[in-house]
Amino acid sequence: MQALGNHLSDILADEMADMSIIVEQVKEESRRKELRSNDDKEDYLDEGIAHLLTFYVLLLFVSFMFHCGFASGRVAYANSAFWCCRKEVS
């Protein structure tokens, strides 16, 4: 049990030493600018991916609607919950 406690104390001491190094790096102005720049680039990429996924889902939806004939008005759906159940309207 004592060995386990010593091992945990060593791990905690190592983590605290690593944490102090990270804090010192963040306090440096050049490092803060670099981190801020990386964060801005990451946000830009996240927004771009979100817009791309939104466009892709919209494109799939519109393609599906044209495939089903919804845009031409010649399809009546038997049940709106199941779009695959359609009947041709004459």
C-alpha positions as CSV (number, residue, x, y, z in Angstrom):
1,M,0.0,0.0,0.0
2,Q,2.9,2.3,0.8
3,A,4.4,1.6,-2.6
4,L,1.2,2.6,-4.3
5,G,1.0,5.9,-2.4
6,N,4.6,6.7,-3.3
7,H,3.9,5.9,-6.9
8,L,0.9,8.2,-7.0
9,S,2.9,11.0,-5.3
10,D,5.5,10.7,-8.0
11,I,2.9,10.9,-10.7
12,L,1.3,13.9,-9.1
13,A,4.7,15.6,-8.7
14,D,5.5,15.0,-12.4
15,E,2.1,16.4,-13.5
16,M,2.6,19.5,-11.4
17,A,6.0,20.1,-13.0
18,D,4.6,19.6,-16.4
19,M,1.7,22.0,-15.6
20,S,4.2,24.7,-14.4
21,I,6.0,24.4,-17.7
22,I,2.8,24.8,-19.7
23,V,1.8,27.8,-17.6
24,E,5.1,29.5,-18.2
25,Q,4.8,28.9,-21.9
26,V,1.4,30.4,-22.0
27,K,2.6,33.5,-20.1
28,E,5.1,34.3,-23.0
29,E,3.6,36.8,-25.4
30,S,4.8,35.1,-28.5
31,R,3.4,31.7,-27.4
32,R,0.1,33.3,-26.6
33,K,-0.1,34.9,-30.1
34,E,0.8,31.5,-31.7
35,L,-1.9,29.7,-29.6
36,R,-4.5,32.4,-30.5
37,S,-3.6,32.1,-34.2
38,N,-3.9,28.4,-34.1
39,D,-7.3,28.7,-32.4
40,D,-8.5,31.1,-35.0
41,K,-7.4,28.8,-37.8
42,E,-9.2,25.9,-36.1
43,D,-12.4,27.9,-35.7
44,Y,-12.3,28.9,-39.4
45,L,-11.9,25.2,-40.4
46,D,-14.7,24.1,-38.0
47,E,-17.0,26.7,-39.6
48,G,-16.1,25.7,-43.1
49,I,-16.7,22.0,-42.3
50,A,-20.1,22.9,-40.7
51,H,-21.1,24.9,-43.8
52,L,-20.0,22.1,-46.1
53,L,-21.9,19.5,-44.2
54,T,-25.0,21.6,-44.2
55,F,-24.8,22.1,-48.0
56,Y,-24.3,18.4,-48.5
57,V,-27.3,17.5,-46.4
58,L,-29.4,20.1,-48.3
59,L,-28.2,18.8,-51.6
60,L,-29.1,15.2,-50.6
61,F,-32.6,16.3,-49.5
62,V,-33.3,18.2,-52.7
63,S,-31.9,15.3,-54.8
64,F,-34.2,12.9,-52.9
65,M,-37.2,15.2,-53.5
66,F,-36.6,15.3,-57.2
67,H,-36.0,11.6,-57.3
68,C,-39.4,11.0,-55.7
69,G,-41.1,13.4,-58.1
70,F,-42.2,15.7,-55.3
71,A,-41.2,18.9,-57.2
72,S,-43.4,18.0,-60.2
73,G,-46.5,17.6,-58.1
74,R,-47.3,14.2,-59.5
75,V,-46.8,12.2,-56.3
76,A,-49.1,11.9,-53.4
77,Y,-47.7,10.3,-50.3
78,A,-49.8,7.7,-48.5
79,N,-48.1,8.5,-45.2
80,S,-45.8,11.4,-44.7
81,A,-43.7,9.4,-42.2
82,F,-42.8,6.9,-44.9
83,W,-41.7,8.7,-48.1
84,C,-41.1,5.4,-49.8
85,C,-44.9,4.7,-49.8
86,R,-46.0,6.8,-52.7
87,K,-48.8,6.6,-55.3
88,E,-48.8,8.2,-58.7
89,V,-51.5,10.8,-59.1
90,S,-53.3,10.9,-62.4
